[in-house]
Amino acid sequence: MSESPAIATAPDGTAFVRHSGGGKARGEDHGADRPAVVLIHGLGLCQRLFDPMLAGFSAPFDLISYDLYGHGDSGPPPQTAALSLYSQQIFGLLDHLGIARAALVGFSIGGMINRRFALDHPERLSALAIWSSPHDRGAQAQQLVEDRAAQVRTEGTMSTLPAAIERWFTPGFRASQPGRVDLVRQWRQRVDLEGYAQTAWVLANGVPELVRPATPVTAPTLVMTAENDSGSTPAMAHAIAAEIPGARTAIVPALQHLGLMEDPEAFAAPTLDFLKRTLL
């Protein structure tokens, strides 16, 4: 991957990069004359997850990537973690940057956070792209996720990673791209221990507040996942879209949960097409 871009820090400790065309960083005071798009990474990862996509997204948009509390270069959660806290983190970042409205592209728990933001701050939202994000799991799958969150609390942040690597990447990719897979280990090793444990709990237990909300999400929405994503299945993607008027789904063949690392273009291309048609 490319050299890390220059990272700025918001008053609440959120580390972020505001990208210019070509994916390079630019100053915070750059006049935002293009629609804003914010990228939200998943549990145990960081904003560098999106590095292969930055050039494409930053060409037409005012692009912001950032680290969730307790991840990457951001400070730990300032209070007990909840989807509403991560929603407020985005709200504060938009205010810090003087951005009135933004489209949010969220992966995994990021797709939970952007749905929470859509419910909390609809006036600040222009569009949603929800990637590989869970919905109603059913009792058995829900118990598995809760068990993993509990394991993190008792055995540490790295304890669940070996099994996760198998769920997240296809065997061929694990064999042929060990360096790319190792990035996930490196990112996990950087997390704040308590912040990660709390975020894992939110991933496990935050879904019910997003299912069939009393006030539906109304923003233009694209929901994507991979065909063999066991934690964010195609059925879940279709269920999310069914609860959002006008939402459309796209299923990427063959890949698993971190399919966006195996084939970034398979996620970026349809999302860019959606955002361009919606925002430009």
C-alpha positions, 0 to 999 in steps of 0.5 A: 500500500501507499505511504500513509497520508498526513493525518489531522486531529479533530478536537475530540481526538478523531484522526482524519484525512481530507483527500484531494484528487488522486487520494492525496491529503489536503489542508483542513481549510480547503474550500469544499466545492464538491459533495462530501463523502465520508468513509467509515471502516469496520471493527478492528480496522482503520481508515487505511482500509480504503487506500486502494479506493481513494483516488477514485472517490476523491476525484469527484468528491470532497472525501474524508476518511477517519478512524473510529474512536479507539482505532488507528490514530484516534483517541479512545471512546470519550464515554461508553461506546454505543452506535449513537456515540459513533454517530455523534463522532461523525456529526462532530467531524462534519461540524469541525470541517464546516460540512453541512451534509455528507454521503456516508459509506460504511463497512460492517459496523460502519454500515451500522453507524451510518444507519444510526446517523441517518436516524439521528441526523437525517438533515446532515445526510445526502446518501448512504452506502452500506457495505457488508453490514449485519441485520437481524441475525437470528438467535443462533448467529446472534449468540455466536457474535455475542460469544466472540465479543465476550471472548475479546473481553476475557482473552484479548483483542487478538484472540478472535482474529485467526477464526475471523481471517478464515471468515473474511478472506477466501482461501486463495487470497489468504494463500496468494496475498499473505502481506495483505492479510497481515495488514488486518493483524497490524491494524488490530494490534493498534486498537485501544484494548478497552475501546475495541472490547466496547466496540465489539459489544456494539457490533454484537448488540447494536443491530436491534435498534436499526431493525424496522425503525419507527421513522424509516431512513429516507436517504438514497441508499445502496446496500452491498455485500459479498455472496459468501459473507457469513456475517452480513449475508445477501439475505441481510442486505436485501432485508436492510434495503427492504426497510429503506424506500427506494434502496437498491442492493448489489451482491458481489459474487464469490467473496467473503466479508473482507471482499473489499480488500480482495477486489476493491473495484467490485465495491468501489465501482457500483458505489461511485456510480450510485454516488455520482448519479445521486449527488452530481 
